[in-house]
Amino acid sequence: MRSARSLPLAVATVLLGAAAARAAGPEEVVEYRQSMMKANGAHLSAAFSIASGNVPYKADLAEHARALEAINRDLARLFPAGSKVGDSNALDDIWKKNDEFKKRAAAAAKSSEALAKAVAAGDAKAQQARLEELGNSCRDCHRDFRKPMM
């Protein structure tokens, strides 16, 4: 019964979110994108710290893995045409070589999903391998599609 009552609220939230996304200007899109990418990096860093045993928060690994899976599910949508404005580290090649960029984004999504599955299964060896795979995926994309960090 409870979920039946919350369904209209969930639908309204999605519709309002979709309307807000359409109303957002390129500056807002860049700001949102930067927030999502920072969150992505923070979750990945935290997951590596846990998996390597540097911190004792093993119970948090599943939350970080789920967040990574959600953020990376469709990264390419964060880079719509016309969103190369303001203070952005995104290189023009994201839009010029968009097919390649989308392949890289899809690889991150696949790696994130595999990480979440490995964590859910409790397979420490697979977790480490999937974390490294995701880290490499991020590094490779940043190398070709992001301004070098000073």
N, C-alpha and C positions, 0 to 999 in steps of 0.2 A: 504494500500500500504506500509506503513511504516513497519508493522510487517513482510511483505513478504521479505523486504530487510534485516531485522535484523535476519531472520531465519538462513541464512548461517553462520552468526557470532555466533549465539547461538549454532549451531551444532558444529562449529569449537571449540568453547570454551569447550563444553562437551567432545569432542574427545581429545583435548589437556589435559584436566583435567584427563581423564581416563588414557591417556598415562603416565602422570606424576605420577599418583597414582601407576601404575605398576612399574615404575622406582624407586620409593621411597624405600629406605632401611628401616630396622626396626627402626633405630634412628629417621628418619624423621617421621615415622608413630607415634612413641611415642610423639614427639614434637607436631605434629598436634593434636593428641588425647588430650594432656594436654591443648593445647590452646582451643580446643572445650569444654572441661570439665570446664575450668575456665570461659569461656563465658557463659556456662550453669548456673554456680553458680552465676555469676554477674547478668544475666537476672532474675533469680529466686529471688535473693535478692532485686533487684529493684522492681520487681512485688509485692513482699510482702510489701515493704515500701509504695508503692502506694496504694495497697488494704487496708492496715491498717490505712491509713490516715496520716502517718508520714511525707509524702512529698506531695506537691500539684500538682503533674504531672499526673493527671488522663488520660490526652490525650495520654500519652506515654504507657499506659498499653497494648494497643492492639499491639504495636510494640514488646514489650517484650514477650507477649504471642505468637505472630507469630514466633519470634526467638526461643523460647523454643520448639515450635512445630517442627520447622525445625531441630534443633540440636538433639532433642530426637527421631526423626522419625525412625532412625536405628542406635542406639548407639552401638549395637553389632559389627557393621562393623568396628568400631574404634579399635577393639581388635582382629585383625587377628592372626592366629597361627604364632609364631615366633617373636611377637612384645613385648615380655617380656625382654627388654634390657635396659641398662642404668639406669638413675635415674627415676624410675617409682614407683608409689605407688600402682600399680596393683598387686594384690595377684595371686599366681599360681592357685588358685581355679577358676579364670575366665576361664581358659582353662581346668582344671581338671573336673569342674562341669559346663561345657559350656551350657548344656541344661537349667539348673537353671538360669545361668547368662542371657541367652537369654530371659527367661521368665520375669526376672526383667527388662531388657531393654525394652521389649514389654509393660510392665506395665507403664513404664515412658512415652513411646510414647502415649499410650492410655490416660494417665492423662494429658499430654501436649495438645493433640488434644481436650480433653474435656474442658480444660482451655481456649483455643483459641475460642471455640464455646461459652462458657459462657461470655467471654469478648465481643465477637461480638454481642451477644444478649443483652448486657447491664445488665445482671443479677448479681448484686453485691453479693447476698447471695451465688449463685452458684460459682461465681468467688472465693470467700474466701474458699469454700469447695474444689474446684478443686485445688487451690494453696496448701492447706494443704495436699491433696491427693498426689500431685506431690512431695511436700517436704518429705512426709513420704516414698514415693517410692525411692527417692534419698538416704535418710538416711538408709533405709533397705538394699539397694544395697551396699552402702559404708561400712556398718557394716560388711558385709560378704565377700566383694570382693576388699576392699581397705585397705591398711596399715593404722593403727590408726595414727591420726595427733598428733604430740607432741605440 
